[in-house]
Every structure is written in structure tokens, then in C-alpha cells.
Amino acid sequence: MSKALEVGDNIEVEIGPIAHGGHFIARHNGQVVFVRHAITYEKVIVEITSVSSKLARGDAIKILKPSPDRIKESCEYAVPGGCGGCDFQHIKISAQRELKRIVIKDQFSHIGKVEVNPEIINVEPKNGLNWRTRFDFAVSNNGRAGLYSPRTKNVVEIDHCMIATKVINDSGIFERKWKGKDRIRVSSSSADEKNISRAGRNISGPPLLHETVGDYLYEISPESFWQGHKNAPTTLINAALDLMDLNIGDKVCDLYGGVGLFTMGISEIIGENGYVYLVESDDYATKDARKIFKNHKNVLVRKGRVEKELPLVDSVDVILLDPPRNGAGSLVVDQMVSKKPRTIVYVSCDPASLARDTKLLLENNYSLDKIIAIDLFPMTHHIECVAKFKQTTNLPKKSG
């Protein structure tokens, strides 16, 4: 009988397919091993970092047979034992995107029970670096800013981040010694403003950040959610509005709407005879949204959980939703389809929860009309998807 794997063991394996979560699947004596810092078809030496009853995890510490898609990491911290901010710095950017397409297809096939092959949209900068505008940095025992090592609470101290904007790297937080354990939130805006805060307390920079997206201006708190990629707001607005097929006078719900990134464009298209219900539960975001839309008579900001506020809306022509990573879920999906909108556009940062909710929508007389994927998280395993669902019939809801 083969000896069970233990933490610290070094094993030789051939790397199998990509899995959702930034790791690859390998097998050793019949045991599943999730491996970071590897690529499919490579032969590597893996150091085991954790073991459970179902599987083991490890890092590829020596590459015996490299993939042609392997490159040298841009960052000294994106290595075994380093920080967990990036998953794919050792992989060509074009290959990263193809791996993400595979993950989306697999999640939809296995969870959603539907076959998709999404277009992957590239976003500047094409090299996948210097794009991230929002960070929550941890503080080490030495009082230095850093990021957590994967699946641990170990803080890896850093003095720069290759995917952060220049404003964040030049902010001085890495040179400073910090007291306490509260995370350090650092934000940069499209106006190159910089804000540093901790536990909701402003340390430096303007208390409100100014974000310009096309012709729209948003004044937001650093504590409010805003898309992390510097080019994400424009890209997502264009994609969502294109798929929504809005008409003048439409009644629209913007669910999990944040400060109203999408609401701004929607409100202009539908005109004064339409209206937008922006539903958001976060205190900071709803406060910002109410200020942003105080002069927009066709926008109503509702503070509360979607499952509490959506039933209060009478009629809806189109629904846009941009939920957190765990998705909408069966209750919200049931509430949405009960309104019988002609179109639902779903913005998702997690293909697994999107696939699950897609299955629910398909079971309730909606068809998946289109899905695109936008690489808003290069060097990481994350991917943004935008899916369009169309009402197919007025038949009664299927049981089950």
C-alpha cells in the first residue's frame, strides 16, 4: 500500500488539466494533488504544502519538462512560498486567457449543464501589469505591508506589486512601519488621486475619489466597491449596455448596483419616462449613489438586500445584476423570473456561481443568448463574464 502524502514531501508528477481556483490537477499513487506554479502537460517536482482526507496541495518547485507557454515571472514574489496575489505570472498572457476559457467551459458543462465557448476580450494594458487600483494590504508581525501567502494567514512582506498601478506603488506604504493588525486600504482613481485608509478611517488623500468613465463622473468613498481594473468600468459599461437592448421608457432594475456604475448609462438611455431601481445593501455605496443621482429623477436608490427589495418592485422590463462572488442564488433568481423581464444581463466575477444560476434561469423559461468573458484580472485565475438571457415563453415555471 502506498504511503499517504505528508506536508513537506517532494513528489514527481505530470500536470493535468486546469481547475477552477488557480491550480492544476495532478495525481500521485491515485491521490489527487492540486498544484500551483505549474502548467498542463509539464513534468515537475511538487512540494506538498497541505493534506486533507480528500486531496493534497502543493507547489511546483522544480520544472523537469517545461511547457512552451512557460515564461519567467515578472515579480519576485510570484513564486512558491511567495504571495498569493498572482496565480499565472509564469504563463504567457495568451495562454492564461485560453486557460480561463477552459475553466468557464468546464464550469458551465458540469454545473450549468450547458455548452458555451465564450469570446475572451483583452483589455489594456496588454502585458497584464500595472492595472489594479484597489488593494487591502495585510500587516506583518514586523509592521510591514504585504499580501497573504496562498491559503494561509502568513503575510509576505513586499516592496512593490507588479499588477498595482504606479500611484499605489509610489504611495509610500511599503516603506512605512505600521502599528496594529488592521488592513491598509489603498486606492487610486482615474484622476491619479491616492487614498490610504484603515478600518474606515482616512489616513491620507482626498476623502472622496473622482472616477471618470466616458462622459460620466462618479464621486465615491474609498470604502465603496469600485471595479479593480483601471479600464474595467468603461469596458463593462459598454458590454452591459450593448447586451441590455434598452428602449426609451423601460423600467430597469440594477441589482447589487454599488455606487451606480451601470445606472448612469441606463438612466440616460431610458429617458425621463423610464426609471431605474438601483438596489444595494452597503452603507457607503448607497450614500455615494444617492449623492451621485440626486438630480436624476428617473433613478431610485433602494438600500437593502436584493431579496428584500426586489419583491417591492412592480414591473420590470430589463434586469441587470452584478452580484458578489457567490452569485445570486435560487431565491433571487426566482424573484427575477417572477417579474418576467424580457432581458436579464448578468455580470459575474465567478464562472461557477454564474453557471449555477444559469442552470436555474434555463429551467425557468430563459435562454442564454450570449456570453462574453473579459480578462479584467490578468496574472490571476479570475475572469469577468457578462451573460445575456432572453425570456423564451410565457409558459408556467417548471417544477423542481
C-alpha positions as CSV (number, residue, x, y, z in Angstrom):
1,M,0.0,0.0,0.0
2,S,1.4,3.4,-1.0
3,K,2.4,5.8,1.8
4,A,-0.1,8.7,2.3
5,L,1.3,12.1,1.3
6,E,2.5,14.4,4.1
7,V,3.4,18.1,4.3
8,G,6.9,18.6,3.1
9,D,7.0,15.6,0.8
10,N,8.6,16.1,-2.6
11,I,7.0,14.1,-5.4
12,E,7.3,13.9,-9.2
13,V,4.1,14.2,-11.2
14,E,2.8,15.1,-14.6
15,I,0.5,18.0,-14.6
16,G,-3.1,17.5,-15.8
17,P,-5.9,20.0,-16.6
18,I,-6.5,23.4,-15.1
19,A,-9.1,23.6,-12.2
20,H,-11.2,26.5,-11.0
21,G,-9.2,28.3,-8.4
22,G,-5.7,28.9,-9.9
23,H,-4.3,25.4,-9.6
24,F,-3.8,22.4,-11.8
25,I,-4.7,18.8,-11.2
26,A,-2.2,16.0,-10.8
27,R,-2.3,12.5,-9.4
28,H,0.2,10.6,-7.3
29,N,-0.4,7.0,-6.4
30,G,-4.1,7.6,-7.0
31,Q,-4.3,10.6,-4.8
32,V,-5.4,14.0,-6.2
33,V,-2.9,16.8,-5.9
34,F,-3.8,20.5,-6.6
35,V,-0.6,22.2,-7.8
36,R,0.3,25.9,-8.1
37,H,3.1,27.3,-10.3
38,A,2.6,24.6,-12.9
39,I,1.1,24.2,-16.4
40,T,-0.8,21.3,-18.0
41,Y,1.5,18.6,-19.5
42,E,4.5,19.7,-17.5
43,K,6.6,17.2,-15.6
44,V,7.5,18.7,-12.2
45,I,8.7,18.1,-8.7
46,V,6.0,19.2,-6.2
47,E,6.4,20.1,-2.6
48,I,3.3,19.2,-0.6
49,T,2.0,22.2,1.4
50,S,-1.2,20.8,2.8
51,V,-3.1,17.4,3.1
52,S,-6.7,16.6,3.7
53,S,-8.8,13.5,3.6
54,K,-9.8,14.2,0.0
55,L,-6.7,15.7,-1.6
56,A,-3.3,17.3,-1.2
57,R,-2.0,20.7,-2.3
58,G,1.5,21.6,-3.4
59,D,3.8,24.0,-5.3
60,A,5.8,23.0,-8.3
61,I,9.4,23.8,-7.1
62,K,11.3,22.2,-10.0
63,I,10.3,22.0,-13.6
64,L,11.6,18.8,-15.3
65,K,9.8,19.2,-18.5
66,P,8.5,22.8,-19.1
67,S,5.5,23.8,-21.2
68,P,6.2,26.1,-24.2
69,D,3.7,28.5,-22.5
70,R,6.1,28.9,-19.5
71,I,7.8,32.3,-19.1
72,K,9.9,33.9,-16.3
73,E,7.8,35.6,-13.7
74,S,7.9,39.4,-13.7
75,C,7.6,39.6,-9.9
76,E,10.0,38.1,-7.4
77,Y,7.0,37.4,-5.1
78,A,5.1,35.3,-7.6
79,V,6.9,32.1,-6.8
80,P,6.4,29.1,-4.5
81,G,6.4,30.4,-0.9
82,G,5.6,33.9,-2.2
83,C,2.4,35.9,-2.0
84,G,-0.9,34.8,-3.3
85,G,-1.8,37.8,-5.3
86,C,-1.0,36.3,-8.7
87,D,-1.6,32.7,-9.9
88,F,-0.3,32.8,-13.5
89,Q,2.7,35.1,-13.8
90,H,4.7,32.1,-15.1
91,I,2.3,31.6,-18.0
92,K,2.2,33.6,-21.3
93,I,-0.7,36.1,-21.2
94,S,-2.3,34.5,-24.3
95,A,-2.2,31.0,-22.7
96,Q,-3.6,32.5,-19.4
97,R,-6.7,33.6,-21.4
98,E,-7.1,30.2,-23.0
99,L,-6.9,28.5,-19.6
100,K,-9.7,30.8,-18.3
101,R,-11.8,29.9,-21.3
102,I,-11.3,26.2,-20.4
103,V,-12.4,26.9,-16.9
104,I,-15.6,28.7,-18.0
105,K,-16.5,25.9,-20.4
106,D,-15.9,23.3,-17.7
107,Q,-18.0,25.1,-15.1
108,F,-20.9,25.6,-17.5
109,S,-20.7,22.0,-18.7
110,H,-20.5,20.4,-15.2
111,I,-22.6,22.8,-13.2
112,G,-24.8,24.6,-15.7
113,K,-25.4,21.6,-17.9
114,V,-24.9,23.8,-21.0
115,E,-22.1,24.1,-23.5
116,V,-20.5,27.5,-24.1
117,N,-17.4,28.8,-25.8
118,P,-17.1,32.5,-24.8
119,E,-15.2,35.1,-26.6
120,I,-12.3,36.4,-24.5
121,I,-11.9,40.2,-24.6
122,N,-8.5,41.6,-23.9
123,V,-8.2,44.9,-22.0
124,E,-5.2,47.3,-21.9
125,P,-2.5,47.1,-20.7
126,K,-1.8,44.1,-22.9
127,N,1.1,42.9,-20.8
128,G,-1.3,42.3,-17.8
129,L,0.7,44.5,-15.4
130,N,0.0,47.8,-13.6
131,W,-3.8,47.6,-13.8
132,R,-5.1,47.2,-10.2
133,T,-6.4,50.3,-8.5
134,R,-7.7,48.8,-5.2
135,F,-5.8,46.9,-2.6
136,D,-6.3,45.7,1.0
137,F,-2.8,45.0,2.3
138,A,-2.2,42.9,5.4
139,V,0.3,43.9,8.1
140,S,3.1,41.5,9.1
141,N,4.4,40.9,12.6
142,N,7.2,43.3,11.7
143,G,4.7,46.1,10.9
144,R,5.3,45.9,7.1
145,A,2.6,45.9,4.4
146,G,2.2,42.7,2.4
147,L,-0.1,40.1,1.0
148,Y,-1.0,36.7,2.3
149,S,0.6,33.5,1.1
150,P,-2.0,31.2,-0.6
151,R,-4.4,29.6,1.8
152,T,-2.6,30.9,4.9
153,K,-2.5,33.8,7.2
154,N,1.2,34.2,6.7
155,V,1.9,37.8,5.5
156,V,4.6,38.0,2.8
157,E,6.2,41.5,3.1
158,I,6.6,43.2,-0.3
159,D,8.1,46.5,-1.5
160,H,6.1,46.7,-4.8
161,C,3.4,44.9,-6.7
162,M,3.7,44.3,-10.4
163,I,-0.1,44.4,-11.0
164,A,-0.7,47.6,-9.0
165,T,-0.9,51.0,-10.6
166,K,2.1,53.3,-10.3
167,V,0.2,55.5,-7.9
168,I,-0.2,52.7,-5.5
169,N,3.5,51.5,-5.8
170,D,4.6,55.1,-5.2
171,S,2.3,55.7,-2.3
172,G,5.0,55.0,0.4
173,I,3.1,52.3,2.2
174,F,5.8,49.8,1.7
175,E,8.5,51.9,3.3
176,R,6.4,52.8,6.4
177,K,6.2,50.7,9.6
178,W,2.6,50.2,10.6
179,K,1.2,49.6,14.1
180,G,-1.8,47.2,14.7
181,K,-3.2,44.5,12.5
182,D,-5.9,46.4,10.6
183,R,-5.6,46.0,6.9
184,I,-4.4,49.0,4.9
185,R,-6.7,50.0,2.1
186,V,-5.0,51.8,-0.8
187,S,-7.0,53.2,-3.7
188,S,-6.0,55.1,-6.8
189,S,-8.5,56.9,-9.1
190,S,-8.7,57.7,-12.8
191,A,-7.6,61.2,-11.8
192,D,-4.4,59.7,-10.3
193,E,-5.7,60.5,-6.8
194,K,-4.5,58.3,-3.9
195,N,-6.2,57.4,-0.7
196,I,-4.9,55.4,2.2
197,S,-7.3,54.3,4.9
198,R,-7.6,51.8,7.7
199,A,-10.8,50.5,9.3
200,G,-12.8,53.2,7.6
201,R,-10.5,56.0,8.9
202,N,-8.9,58.2,6.4
203,I,-5.1,58.4,6.7
204,S,-4.1,60.4,3.7
205,G,-5.5,61.6,0.4
206,P,-8.9,63.0,-0.5
207,P,-11.9,61.6,1.4
208,L,-13.7,61.1,-2.0
209,L,-12.2,59.8,-5.2
210,H,-13.2,61.0,-8.6
211,E,-13.7,58.4,-11.3
212,T,-14.4,59.5,-14.9
213,V,-15.9,56.8,-17.2
214,G,-16.5,58.3,-20.6
215,D,-18.7,61.3,-20.1
216,Y,-19.8,60.2,-16.6
217,L,-18.3,61.4,-13.4
218,Y,-18.5,59.4,-10.1
219,E,-17.5,60.8,-6.7
220,I,-17.1,57.8,-4.4
221,S,-15.8,56.9,-1.0
222,P,-12.7,54.7,-0.9
223,E,-14.8,52.2,1.2
224,S,-17.3,51.8,-1.7
225,F,-16.9,49.0,-4.2
226,W,-15.4,50.0,-7.5
227,Q,-14.0,47.8,-10.2
228,G,-10.3,47.0,-9.6
229,H,-9.0,47.1,-13.1
230,K,-8.4,50.7,-14.2
231,N,-10.1,50.0,-17.6
232,A,-12.9,47.8,-16.2
233,P,-15.6,50.5,-15.7
234,T,-15.6,51.6,-19.4
235,T,-15.3,48.1,-20.7
236,L,-18.1,46.7,-18.5
237,I,-20.5,49.6,-19.2
238,N,-20.1,49.3,-22.9
239,A,-20.6,45.5,-22.8
240,A,-23.6,45.6,-20.5
241,L,-25.4,48.4,-22.3
242,D,-24.9,46.7,-25.6
243,L,-26.5,43.5,-24.3
244,M,-29.4,45.1,-22.5
245,D,-31.1,46.3,-25.6
246,L,-32.8,49.2,-23.7
247,N,-35.7,51.2,-25.0
248,I,-36.9,54.7,-24.1
249,G,-39.4,54.3,-21.2
250,D,-38.0,51.0,-19.9
251,K,-38.3,50.0,-16.3
252,V,-35.0,48.6,-15.2
253,C,-33.5,47.0,-12.0
254,D,-29.8,47.4,-11.3
255,L,-29.3,44.8,-8.6
256,Y,-26.2,44.8,-6.4
257,G,-25.7,48.2,-8.1
258,G,-22.9,49.6,-5.9
259,V,-22.5,53.4,-6.5
260,G,-24.3,53.1,-9.8
261,L,-21.6,52.4,-12.4
262,F,-24.2,50.9,-14.7
263,T,-27.2,53.0,-13.6
264,M,-25.7,56.2,-15.0
265,G,-25.7,54.9,-18.6
266,I,-29.1,53.1,-18.2
267,S,-30.8,56.3,-16.9
268,E,-29.7,58.3,-20.0
269,I,-30.9,55.7,-22.5
270,I,-34.4,55.1,-21.0
271,G,-35.1,58.8,-20.6
272,E,-37.4,60.6,-18.2
273,N,-40.4,58.3,-18.8
274,G,-38.4,55.3,-17.7
275,Y,-36.9,54.5,-14.3
276,V,-34.0,52.6,-12.7
277,Y,-34.2,50.9,-9.3
278,L,-30.7,50.7,-8.0
279,V,-30.6,48.2,-5.2
280,E,-27.5,48.0,-2.9
281,S,-27.0,46.9,0.7
282,D,-23.7,48.6,1.5
283,D,-23.9,51.8,3.6
284,Y,-21.0,53.6,1.9
285,A,-22.1,52.7,-1.6
286,T,-25.8,53.7,-1.2
287,K,-24.7,57.0,0.4
288,D,-22.5,57.7,-2.6
289,A,-25.2,56.7,-5.0
290,R,-27.7,59.0,-3.5
291,K,-25.4,61.9,-3.9
292,I,-24.4,60.9,-7.5
293,F,-28.1,60.6,-8.6
294,K,-29.7,63.3,-6.5
295,N,-30.6,65.2,-9.7
296,H,-31.7,62.2,-11.7
297,K,-35.4,62.0,-11.4
298,N,-35.6,58.6,-13.1
299,V,-33.3,56.9,-10.6
300,L,-34.5,55.5,-7.3
301,V,-31.8,54.2,-4.9
302,R,-33.0,51.5,-2.6
303,K,-30.8,50.4,0.3
304,G,-31.2,46.8,1.4
305,R,-30.7,43.2,0.4
306,V,-31.8,42.3,-3.1
307,E,-34.1,39.5,-1.9
308,K,-35.9,42.1,0.4
309,E,-36.1,45.0,-2.1
310,L,-36.8,43.2,-5.4
311,P,-40.3,41.9,-4.4
312,L,-41.3,45.6,-3.8
313,V,-40.7,46.5,-7.5
314,D,-43.9,46.2,-9.5
315,S,-43.0,45.9,-13.2
316,V,-39.6,45.3,-14.8
317,D,-38.6,45.3,-18.5
318,V,-34.9,44.6,-18.0
319,I,-32.7,43.4,-15.1
320,L,-29.0,43.9,-14.7
321,L,-27.3,42.2,-11.8
322,D,-23.6,42.3,-10.7
323,P,-23.6,40.1,-7.5
324,P,-20.7,39.3,-5.3
325,R,-18.6,36.1,-6.0
326,N,-21.2,33.7,-4.6
327,G,-23.7,34.8,-7.2
328,A,-27.5,35.5,-6.9
329,G,-28.8,32.1,-5.8
330,S,-32.1,30.4,-6.2
331,L,-34.2,32.9,-4.2
332,V,-33.1,35.9,-6.2
333,V,-33.4,34.0,-9.5
334,D,-37.0,33.0,-8.6
335,Q,-37.8,36.6,-7.8
336,M,-36.2,37.9,-11.0
337,V,-38.1,35.5,-13.3
338,S,-41.4,36.2,-11.4
339,K,-41.1,39.8,-12.8
340,K,-40.9,38.4,-16.3
341,P,-38.3,40.8,-17.7
342,R,-37.7,40.4,-21.4
343,T,-33.9,40.5,-20.8
344,I,-31.6,39.7,-17.9
345,V,-27.9,40.7,-18.1
346,Y,-25.7,39.1,-15.5
347,V,-22.2,40.4,-14.7
348,S,-20.2,37.8,-12.8
349,C,-16.7,37.5,-11.4
350,D,-17.1,33.8,-10.7
351,P,-17.9,31.3,-13.5
352,A,-19.0,28.6,-11.0
353,S,-21.8,30.7,-9.4
354,L,-22.7,32.1,-12.9
355,A,-23.0,28.5,-14.2
356,R,-25.2,27.5,-11.3
357,D,-27.5,30.5,-11.7
358,T,-27.6,30.0,-15.5
359,K,-29.0,26.5,-14.9
360,L,-31.7,28.0,-12.8
361,L,-32.6,30.5,-15.4
362,L,-32.7,27.9,-18.2
363,E,-35.1,25.9,-16.1
364,N,-37.4,28.9,-15.8
365,N,-38.0,29.8,-19.5
366,Y,-35.0,31.9,-20.2
367,S,-32.4,31.2,-22.8
368,L,-28.7,32.0,-22.7
369,D,-28.5,34.4,-25.7
370,K,-24.8,35.4,-25.4
371,I,-21.8,35.2,-23.0
372,I,-18.5,37.0,-23.2
373,A,-15.5,36.9,-21.0
374,I,-13.4,39.9,-20.2
375,D,-9.9,39.4,-18.8
376,L,-10.1,42.1,-16.1
377,F,-7.8,40.1,-13.7
378,P,-4.6,39.2,-15.7
379,M,-1.9,37.2,-13.9
380,T,-4.7,35.8,-11.6
381,H,-7.1,32.9,-12.2
382,H,-10.1,35.3,-12.0
383,I,-12.2,36.2,-15.1
384,E,-15.2,38.5,-15.6
385,C,-18.2,37.2,-17.6
386,V,-21.2,39.1,-18.9
387,A,-24.2,36.9,-19.9
388,K,-27.4,37.8,-21.7
389,F,-30.6,35.9,-21.0
390,K,-33.8,36.3,-23.0
391,Q,-37.3,35.3,-22.0
392,T,-38.4,32.5,-24.2
393,T,-42.1,31.9,-23.4
394,N,-44.8,32.7,-21.0
395,L,-45.3,29.1,-20.0
396,P,-45.7,28.3,-16.3
397,K,-42.5,27.9,-14.3
398,K,-41.1,24.4,-14.4
399,S,-41.2,22.4,-11.2
400,G,-38.1,21.3,-9.4
